[in-house]
Amino acid sequence: MRARSSFGRVPFGLRDGKLRFVTEVETGLACNCVCPDPACSKPLVARNKASLTRKRVYHFQHAASSTGCGGWESAMHRMAKEVVQRATRLMLPKWSACEGDLQFPHRVAMLAPGGTQEVRLNDAQIRPDVRVIAVADQALLPALYVEIKVSHGVDWEKRQRVIDAGYTMMEIDLADVGDEVLQDEEAFANQVLDCPGNRNWVHISSAPFLARMLDQEVVQITSHKVQEKRVPTKRGNTLILQTQDYLAYTAAREDPVLDRAELADTWANGQRVDGLGNPLPYAPGLYTKAYVPGGGWHGGGHYKTHLRPIIQDTPENQQKVLRLL
Protein backbone atom coordinates (compact mmCIF):
# COMPACT_ATOMS: atom_id res chain seq x y z
CA MET A 1 0.00 0.00 0.00
CA ARG A 2 1.25 3.48 -0.81
CA ALA A 3 2.61 5.30 2.23
CA ARG A 4 0.71 8.35 3.47
CA SER A 5 2.49 11.55 4.40
CA SER A 6 2.43 12.50 8.07
CA PHE A 7 2.54 16.24 7.36
CA GLY A 8 -1.16 16.96 6.85
CA ARG A 9 -1.35 16.29 3.12
CA VAL A 10 -4.83 16.24 1.58
CA PRO A 11 -5.59 15.09 -2.00
CA PHE A 12 -8.51 17.47 -2.69
CA GLY A 13 -9.49 20.86 -1.33
CA LEU A 14 -13.00 22.08 -0.57
CA ARG A 15 -14.05 25.46 -1.99
CA ASP A 16 -17.59 26.83 -2.27
CA GLY A 17 -18.99 23.45 -1.31
CA LYS A 18 -17.16 21.61 -4.11
CA LEU A 19 -14.04 19.46 -4.04
CA ARG A 20 -11.21 20.73 -6.24
CA PHE A 21 -8.20 19.04 -7.78
CA VAL A 22 -4.92 20.72 -6.84
CA THR A 23 -4.19 21.39 -10.52
CA GLU A 24 -7.31 23.53 -10.99
CA VAL A 25 -6.73 26.10 -8.24
CA GLU A 26 -4.31 28.95 -7.56
CA THR A 27 -1.04 28.31 -5.74
CA GLY A 28 -0.69 28.61 -1.97
CA LEU A 29 -3.34 30.18 0.25
CA ALA A 30 -4.79 31.86 -2.84
CA CYS A 31 -6.51 28.54 -3.60
CA ASN A 32 -9.14 29.54 -0.99
CA CYS A 33 -9.69 25.88 -0.07
CA VAL A 34 -10.33 24.28 3.29
CA CYS A 35 -9.91 20.75 4.58
CA PRO A 36 -12.86 18.51 3.59
CA ASP A 37 -12.86 16.78 6.98
CA PRO A 38 -15.92 18.35 8.72
CA ALA A 39 -14.15 18.06 12.07
CA CYS A 40 -11.24 20.13 10.73
CA SER A 41 -12.26 22.58 7.95
CA LYS A 42 -8.97 24.49 8.36
CA PRO A 43 -7.40 26.45 5.47
CA LEU A 44 -5.29 24.54 2.97
CA VAL A 45 -2.25 25.55 0.94
CA ALA A 46 -2.06 24.36 -2.68
CA ARG A 47 1.43 23.01 -3.44
CA ASN A 48 1.13 23.08 -7.22
CA LYS A 49 4.02 25.28 -8.36
CA ALA A 50 6.53 23.61 -10.66
CA SER A 51 10.13 23.36 -9.46
CA LEU A 52 13.14 23.65 -11.77
CA THR A 53 15.38 21.66 -9.45
CA ARG A 54 13.23 18.69 -8.43
CA LYS A 55 10.10 16.86 -9.39
CA ARG A 56 7.28 17.83 -7.05
CA VAL A 57 4.14 15.86 -6.29
CA TYR A 58 1.33 18.41 -6.31
CA HIS A 59 -0.91 18.27 -3.25
CA PHE A 60 -2.80 20.28 -0.65
CA GLN A 61 -1.37 20.81 2.81
CA HIS A 62 -2.78 22.31 5.97
CA ALA A 63 -1.69 25.90 6.43
CA ALA A 64 -1.20 25.15 10.13
CA SER A 65 -0.84 22.02 12.21
CA SER A 66 -3.98 19.88 12.31
CA THR A 67 -3.41 16.93 14.64
CA GLY A 68 -5.65 13.93 14.11
CA CYS A 69 -7.28 15.32 10.97
CA GLY A 70 -8.99 12.78 8.71
CA GLY A 71 -8.77 14.99 5.65
CA TRP A 72 -7.17 12.39 3.44
CA GLU A 73 -9.87 9.78 3.89
CA SER A 74 -12.70 12.32 3.94
CA ALA A 75 -11.52 13.86 0.67
CA MET A 76 -11.06 10.50 -1.09
CA HIS A 77 -14.46 9.25 0.04
CA ARG A 78 -16.27 12.41 -0.93
CA MET A 79 -14.59 12.83 -4.32
CA ALA A 80 -15.20 9.17 -5.26
CA LYS A 81 -18.85 9.48 -4.24
CA GLU A 82 -19.25 12.62 -6.37
CA VAL A 83 -17.69 10.81 -9.35
CA VAL A 84 -20.17 7.93 -8.99
CA GLN A 85 -23.09 10.32 -8.53
CA ARG A 86 -22.25 12.06 -11.84
CA ALA A 87 -21.55 8.85 -13.75
CA THR A 88 -23.64 7.19 -16.45
CA ARG A 89 -21.73 3.88 -16.30
CA LEU A 90 -19.94 1.73 -13.75
CA MET A 91 -17.73 -1.33 -14.13
CA LEU A 92 -19.14 -4.19 -12.05
CA PRO A 93 -16.75 -6.68 -10.44
CA LYS A 94 -16.37 -10.25 -11.56
CA TRP A 95 -18.21 -12.73 -9.36
CA SER A 96 -17.93 -16.35 -8.32
CA ALA A 97 -19.75 -18.72 -6.00
CA CYS A 98 -19.66 -22.34 -4.90
CA GLU A 99 -15.86 -22.51 -5.26
CA GLY A 100 -15.98 -21.16 -8.80
CA ASP A 101 -18.70 -23.46 -10.18
CA LEU A 102 -20.85 -20.36 -10.68
CA GLN A 103 -19.24 -17.21 -12.08
CA PHE A 104 -19.51 -14.29 -14.45
CA PRO A 105 -16.86 -11.77 -15.63
CA HIS A 106 -16.62 -8.00 -15.22
CA ARG A 107 -19.56 -6.19 -16.81
CA VAL A 108 -20.21 -2.53 -17.54
CA ALA A 109 -23.52 -1.36 -16.08
CA MET A 110 -25.44 1.69 -17.23
CA LEU A 111 -26.63 3.94 -14.40
CA ALA A 112 -30.14 5.34 -14.53
CA PRO A 113 -30.31 9.16 -14.70
CA GLY A 114 -31.24 10.57 -11.33
CA GLY A 115 -30.90 7.16 -9.73
CA THR A 116 -27.62 7.86 -7.94
CA GLN A 117 -27.69 9.26 -4.45
CA GLU A 118 -26.05 9.34 -1.06
CA VAL A 119 -27.41 6.68 1.25
CA ARG A 120 -29.43 7.40 4.35
CA LEU A 121 -30.54 4.20 6.01
CA ASN A 122 -32.31 3.81 9.32
CA ASP A 123 -29.90 1.06 10.31
CA ALA A 124 -26.92 2.95 11.73
CA GLN A 125 -24.81 -0.22 11.53
CA ILE A 126 -24.77 -0.14 7.72
CA ARG A 127 -23.89 3.13 6.03
CA PRO A 128 -22.99 2.54 2.37
CA ASP A 129 -21.47 5.49 0.52
CA VAL A 130 -23.70 5.60 -2.59
CA ARG A 131 -26.78 3.85 -3.99
CA VAL A 132 -27.30 3.51 -7.73
CA ILE A 133 -29.86 2.04 -10.11
CA ALA A 134 -27.85 -0.11 -12.50
CA VAL A 135 -28.63 -2.13 -15.63
CA ALA A 136 -26.20 -4.73 -17.03
CA ASP A 137 -27.08 -7.04 -19.92
CA GLN A 138 -30.76 -6.12 -19.45
CA ALA A 139 -30.55 -7.21 -15.81
CA LEU A 140 -31.80 -4.54 -13.42
CA LEU A 141 -30.37 -3.79 -10.02
CA PRO A 142 -32.83 -1.27 -8.54
CA ALA A 143 -30.61 -0.79 -5.49
CA LEU A 144 -26.88 -1.39 -5.86
CA TYR A 145 -24.95 -0.05 -2.88
CA VAL A 146 -21.40 1.13 -3.61
CA GLU A 147 -18.84 1.26 -0.82
CA ILE A 148 -15.59 3.24 -1.21
CA LYS A 149 -12.51 1.79 0.51
CA VAL A 150 -9.66 4.15 1.36
CA SER A 151 -8.06 2.64 4.44
CA HIS A 152 -10.70 0.35 5.95
CA GLY A 153 -12.69 -2.09 3.83
CA VAL A 154 -15.92 -3.92 4.60
CA ASP A 155 -15.07 -6.28 7.46
CA TRP A 156 -16.70 -9.63 8.15
CA GLU A 157 -19.25 -8.30 10.66
CA LYS A 158 -20.46 -5.58 8.29
CA ARG A 159 -20.58 -8.05 5.40
CA GLN A 160 -22.79 -10.35 7.45
CA ARG A 161 -25.10 -7.44 8.25
CA VAL A 162 -25.32 -6.66 4.52
CA ILE A 163 -26.28 -10.28 3.86
CA ASP A 164 -28.84 -10.33 6.67
CA ALA A 165 -30.41 -7.10 5.37
CA GLY A 166 -30.65 -8.48 1.82
CA TYR A 167 -28.53 -5.74 0.21
CA THR A 168 -26.54 -6.03 -2.99
CA MET A 169 -23.22 -4.25 -2.46
CA MET A 170 -19.88 -3.79 -4.22
CA GLU A 171 -16.68 -2.19 -2.93
CA ILE A 172 -14.21 0.00 -4.85
CA ASP A 173 -10.69 -0.06 -3.39
CA LEU A 174 -8.82 3.25 -3.75
CA ALA A 175 -6.18 2.54 -1.09
CA ASP A 176 -3.35 2.31 -3.64
CA VAL A 177 -4.24 5.19 -5.95
CA GLY A 178 -1.02 7.00 -6.90
CA ASP A 179 -0.22 10.71 -6.51
CA GLU A 180 -0.30 11.29 -10.28
CA VAL A 181 -3.87 10.00 -10.44
CA LEU A 182 -4.95 12.37 -7.68
CA GLN A 183 -3.86 15.33 -9.81
CA ASP A 184 -5.80 14.24 -12.90
CA GLU A 185 -9.60 14.37 -12.93
CA GLU A 186 -9.94 11.94 -15.86
CA ALA A 187 -7.47 9.44 -14.38
CA PHE A 188 -9.19 9.52 -10.99
CA ALA A 189 -12.62 8.99 -12.57
CA ASN A 190 -11.18 6.02 -14.46
CA GLN A 191 -10.00 4.45 -11.20
CA VAL A 192 -13.43 4.88 -9.65
CA LEU A 193 -15.60 3.87 -12.60
CA ASP A 194 -13.66 1.73 -15.05
CA CYS A 195 -10.77 -0.13 -13.40
CA PRO A 196 -11.66 -3.86 -13.18
CA GLY A 197 -8.84 -4.74 -10.78
CA ASN A 198 -9.82 -2.61 -7.79
CA ARG A 199 -13.37 -3.76 -7.03
CA ASN A 200 -15.17 -6.76 -5.60
CA TRP A 201 -18.65 -7.84 -4.63
CA VAL A 202 -19.48 -7.71 -0.95
CA HIS A 203 -22.67 -9.65 -1.65
CA ILE A 204 -25.34 -10.10 -4.34
CA SER A 205 -28.83 -10.62 -2.95
CA SER A 206 -30.80 -10.20 -6.19
CA ALA A 207 -31.96 -13.56 -7.56
CA PRO A 208 -33.25 -12.15 -10.90
CA PHE A 209 -29.94 -10.35 -11.47
CA LEU A 210 -27.94 -13.53 -10.85
CA ALA A 211 -30.24 -15.60 -13.07
CA ARG A 212 -29.64 -13.17 -15.94
CA MET A 213 -25.88 -12.93 -15.34
CA LEU A 214 -25.45 -16.71 -15.05
CA ASP A 215 -28.05 -17.57 -17.71
CA GLN A 216 -29.52 -20.28 -15.50
CA GLU A 217 -32.25 -20.80 -12.95
CA VAL A 218 -31.76 -19.32 -9.50
CA VAL A 219 -34.03 -20.31 -6.64
CA GLN A 220 -34.92 -18.04 -3.73
CA ILE A 221 -36.22 -19.40 -0.44
CA THR A 222 -37.96 -16.67 1.55
CA SER A 223 -39.28 -18.59 4.57
CA HIS A 224 -38.57 -21.66 6.72
CA LYS A 225 -42.30 -22.44 6.64
CA VAL A 226 -43.31 -25.87 5.39
CA GLN A 227 -46.69 -27.30 4.33
CA GLU A 228 -48.09 -30.78 4.50
CA LYS A 229 -49.05 -32.57 1.31
CA ARG A 230 -51.37 -35.56 1.53
CA VAL A 231 -51.01 -38.13 -1.27
CA PRO A 232 -53.37 -41.14 -1.49
CA THR A 233 -51.68 -44.45 -2.27
CA LYS A 234 -52.97 -47.38 -4.32
CA ARG A 235 -53.34 -49.37 -1.12
CA GLY A 236 -55.79 -46.82 0.24
CA ASN A 237 -53.39 -45.23 2.68
CA THR A 238 -52.49 -41.56 2.86
CA LEU A 239 -48.87 -40.53 2.49
CA ILE A 240 -48.07 -37.28 4.30
CA LEU A 241 -45.22 -35.30 2.73
CA GLN A 242 -43.70 -31.95 3.59
CA THR A 243 -43.13 -29.22 1.00
CA GLN A 244 -41.53 -25.78 0.99
CA ASP A 245 -42.35 -22.90 -1.34
CA TYR A 246 -39.68 -21.15 -3.40
CA LEU A 247 -39.40 -18.59 -6.19
CA ALA A 248 -37.69 -19.72 -9.39
CA TYR A 249 -35.98 -17.07 -11.54
CA THR A 250 -34.61 -17.61 -15.06
CA ALA A 251 -32.89 -15.37 -17.60
CA ALA A 252 -35.82 -15.77 -20.00
CA ARG A 253 -38.60 -14.69 -17.60
CA GLU A 254 -39.12 -11.26 -16.10
CA ASP A 255 -41.29 -12.57 -13.27
CA PRO A 256 -40.52 -15.53 -10.99
CA VAL A 257 -42.52 -18.75 -10.89
CA LEU A 258 -43.82 -19.87 -7.50
CA ASP A 259 -42.95 -23.55 -7.10
CA ARG A 260 -42.81 -26.06 -4.30
CA ALA A 261 -39.99 -28.36 -3.21
CA GLU A 262 -40.93 -31.76 -1.82
CA LEU A 263 -38.60 -32.29 1.12
CA ALA A 264 -36.64 -35.50 1.52
CA ASP A 265 -37.41 -37.82 4.42
CA THR A 266 -33.78 -38.64 5.23
CA TRP A 267 -32.11 -38.12 8.60
CA ALA A 268 -28.41 -37.80 9.49
CA ASN A 269 -26.98 -37.11 12.93
CA GLY A 270 -30.42 -36.19 14.25
CA GLN A 271 -31.04 -33.67 11.45
CA ARG A 272 -33.35 -34.00 8.48
CA VAL A 273 -31.28 -33.51 5.31
CA ASP A 274 -31.57 -33.65 1.53
CA GLY A 275 -29.37 -35.69 -0.81
CA LEU A 276 -26.64 -33.05 -0.65
CA GLY A 277 -26.56 -33.04 3.13
CA ASN A 278 -28.27 -29.65 3.46
CA PRO A 279 -30.44 -29.27 6.60
CA LEU A 280 -34.19 -29.23 6.01
CA PRO A 281 -36.27 -27.21 5.79
CA TYR A 282 -34.08 -24.99 3.65
CA ALA A 283 -32.92 -21.74 5.21
CA PRO A 284 -33.93 -18.50 3.45
CA GLY A 285 -31.37 -17.59 0.79
CA LEU A 286 -30.34 -18.21 -2.84
CA TYR A 287 -29.90 -21.67 -4.34
CA THR A 288 -29.45 -23.56 -7.59
CA LYS A 289 -31.13 -26.86 -8.37
CA ALA A 290 -29.10 -30.05 -8.31
CA TYR A 291 -30.05 -33.54 -9.48
CA VAL A 292 -28.98 -36.26 -7.07
CA PRO A 293 -28.85 -39.83 -8.40
CA GLY A 294 -31.65 -41.80 -6.77
CA GLY A 295 -33.59 -38.66 -5.99
CA GLY A 296 -36.02 -39.55 -8.74
CA TRP A 297 -38.37 -37.53 -10.92
CA HIS A 298 -42.08 -36.98 -10.59
CA GLY A 299 -44.57 -35.47 -13.02
CA GLY A 300 -41.81 -34.09 -15.25
CA GLY A 301 -40.34 -32.02 -12.39
CA HIS A 302 -38.03 -32.48 -9.44
CA TYR A 303 -39.08 -35.09 -6.91
CA LYS A 304 -37.64 -34.44 -3.46
CA THR A 305 -35.93 -31.33 -4.83
CA HIS A 306 -32.28 -30.89 -3.88
CA LEU A 307 -31.14 -27.28 -3.65
CA ARG A 308 -27.53 -26.18 -3.53
CA PRO A 309 -26.84 -23.02 -1.46
CA ILE A 310 -25.06 -20.27 -3.41
CA ILE A 311 -22.02 -19.53 -1.23
CA GLN A 312 -20.46 -16.38 -2.65
CA ASP A 313 -16.66 -16.47 -2.75
CA THR A 314 -14.44 -13.48 -2.04
CA PRO A 315 -10.87 -13.27 -0.70
CA GLU A 316 -12.34 -12.13 2.62
CA ASN A 317 -14.57 -15.15 3.21
CA GLN A 318 -12.67 -18.12 1.77
CA GLN A 319 -11.73 -19.34 5.24
CA LYS A 320 -15.15 -18.85 6.79
CA VAL A 321 -18.49 -20.41 5.85
CA LEU A 322 -21.25 -17.87 5.36
CA ARG A 323 -24.27 -17.99 7.60
CA LEU A 324 -27.27 -18.05 5.29
CA LEU A 325 -29.91 -15.33 5.46
N, C-alpha and C positions, 0 to 999 in steps of 0.2 A: 504494500500500500504506500502511496506517495506520502512523504513526511509533511506535516503541517508546520508552518512557521509559528514560533512562540511570541512573536512581536506584534500581535494584534492585526495581522493581515486579514482582509475581507475580500472576497472575490467580486462582489457587486455592491454598489452604493445606492442608497434610497434617496430620491429627490422628487418632490412634488407627488409623493405617493406611488412612484414608479421606480422599479429597479433599473439601474443603468450599468452598462459595461464600462470598464475603465477607459476603453479606447474612444468612447463617445462623449466624454466630458472634458472640461478644462483641467489644466494641471494644478496640483496643490489644493489649497483650501478653496480656490476659485471654482472647484467642482460643485460646491454647495450641496454635498451629499452627507447623509448621516448613516450611522450603522443600522442595518435592517433588523437587528435583534431588538424587539420591543422593550426589553429590560435594560437596554443600553442607550440607543438612539443618540450617541455622541457624534460630533463632527468627524468626518473622514477627510483624509488627504489623498488625492489621486497621484500615484507615482507612475506617470505615463510619459515622462520626458525622455527622449532618446539620449543615450550616452555615447560619446565618441570613443571612450576608452574601454568600455566593457558592455557586454550584453546584459540588458536589464529585463527582468520579468515584470511586466506592468501589473500593478495591483493597487488596491486601496489599503490604507493604514489609518488606524486611529490617530487623531491629532494629539491626543494625550492618552496616558495610561488608562486601560480599561480592563481591570482584573476580572477574570471569570466570565468575560463576554462570550456569548455563543453566536457571534456574528457570522462566522464561517458557515456553520450548519444552517442557521436561519436564512442566510442569503441563498445558499444552494437549494434548500427546500422550496423557498418562495419562487425563485427564478424558474426552477424545473416545473413547478405547478402552473406558473403563468404560461410556459411554453406549451404544456399539455392543453390548457384551457383555450389557447388560440389555435390549436392544431386541427387539421381535417383528416389526419391519418395517424396511425400508431402501429408500430411493429409489435405483434404479439409473440410471446416466447414459444419455443418448442415445448412439447408436453409428452410425458410418458406415464404409464401406470402398469401395475401388475408385472413389475420387473421387466418392463420394455415390451411386453406382449401387445400392449395398446399404446399407440403413439401417433403424433402428427407433428410436422415441421413448423418452423416459423411462418407466420402469415401476417400480411398487412391488413389491418382493419380500417375501415372508413369510420370516422366519428360524425355522429349526427350534429348538424348545426344547432347551437343552443343547448346541446345535451351534456355539456361539460361544466362541472361546477365543483366548488369546494364542498367538502362533506361535513355535514352537521348531523351526527347521530345521537340518539338519546343514550345509547350505551357508551359511557365514558371510558370503558375498557378498550374499545376499538375506535380509533380515530384515523381512518385512511386519509391520504392527502387530497385525492381527487376522485370524482366519480364521472364516468363517461358512458355514453350510449354508443356501442360499437357494433359494426356489421362486418363479418368476414366470411367470404364464400357463401353469401346469402344466409348465414347463420347470425341471428340477432342476440346480442348481449345487452339487455335493457339496463343493466346496472353492473358495470365493470369497475371495480375499485382499484385505483392505481396508487401504490405506495412508493415513495422516493427514499432510497437508502443513501445516506451520506456517511455516517459513522456507525449507526446501529440499525441492523436489519430486523426483519420480522422474526422474533424468537419463537421457540416451540409453543409457549403458553399462549401467545397472541395468535399463532397459527391455529391452535386448537379452538380458540374462541371464534375465529373466522369460520372454521368448519361447522361449529355448533350453531352459528347464526345463519348458515346457509349462504354466505357471501362468495362471490367469485372475485378473486383478487390476484393481481400481478405486482411484482416489485421490480423497480428499475434501480440498478446499483451505480451510483455516481462517485463512489469512494475513491476511485483511481483516475478520475478525470484530470488531465494535465493542465499546467498553467497556460499553455498556448491556446487550449480549447476555451478556457475561461475568458480570454480576450476577444474571442470571435463569436459573434451571435449565431452565425450559420453553423459553425462547428459544434457549438454547445447544443443547438436544437437537434442536430444530427445524433448526438449522444443520447439525448432524451427520447427522441421519437423513432430513430431508424436503426440503431446499432443492435444487431441480434445477439451479441455476446455478453451484454450486461443486464439481462433481464431473465426472470424466471417466474413461474406460476407459484403463488402461495397455495391456492386451491381453486378448482373449478367445481361449482355446485350446480351448474346449469345442464340438465340432462339433454334438452333439445340441442344445445350448442355442441355438446360432445357427440351426439348422434350424427350431426351434420359433419363435424370435423373428421370423425372416424369412419363415416359412411357405413355404419352398422347400428343395430338396435341397442339401445341403452334403456335399462329398466330402473325405475325409481320407486323405492318403497317409502311410503310416507307415514306408516303407522305399524306398531307391533300387533295390532288387533287381528284376531283370526275369527273365522266363521266355521260353523259346522255344515257339512254337506252329507245328506243322507242318500245312500244309493241302494236301491233294492237289488237283491241277488236272485239268481235263478232258483235257489233253494228256498226262497221265501223269507230269507233273513234281511235285515237292514244293516248295511255297512256304513259306519259313521266315520267320515273323513274330515280333516281340517284343511281349510284353504286360507290364503292371504292375498288381499288385493294388491295390485301394482299398476303403475303407469308405464306403458311401453312406447318409447320414442324411436322413430326411424328418420333417416335423411330424406325420405320421400314424402313423409307426411308432416303437415304443419301442426296438427293437433295430436295429442297422445291417444292411445287406445287403452281403455280400462280393461285389464285382464285379471285372471285369478290363478295363483300358483297352488297346486295341490301339494301339501306338505308331506314329506316322507315320514314313515312310522318307524324310523331306526333310532336306536339309542346307543350312546357311547360314553362311558365314564359318568353315567347319571345324567347325561344331557341329550336331548333329542337333536339329531343332526341330519343333514342331507348327505347325498353321495360324495360331496366334496369335503365333508367334515365341518360345514358351517353350522353354528347353533341355530335352532329353530324355536320360535318363528324368527324370520329375518329381521335384523335391526334396520331402522330407517337409514337410507343412503342410496348410492348408485351402484348398479350391478350390470353385468352382462350375462346372457344365458349360456349355459354349458350343458352338453349332452354327456351323460355318464352311462357307460355300458351297463346294461341291466336295468337302467332306470325305466325303460319302456316308453311307448308312445300310446296316445289315447285320443281318438277322434281327430286325428290329423295334427294334434298339438302336443305340447309337452305334458307328459304324465309324471307326477311327482317332480315338478320343475326344480332344477338345480341352478342356483344363481351364484355367480362369482363376484365377490365384492371388488369394486374398482379402488385399489389402493394406489394413490397418486404418489409417484416417486419424485423426490427432489434431493439434492445433496444434504439438506438439513434433516431429512427424516429417514434416510436409508437404514439407520441403526435402531429405529424405533417404530413399532407397529402403530398405525393410526387407530385411534378410538373412533368407531363409526358414529355418525350423527345420532 
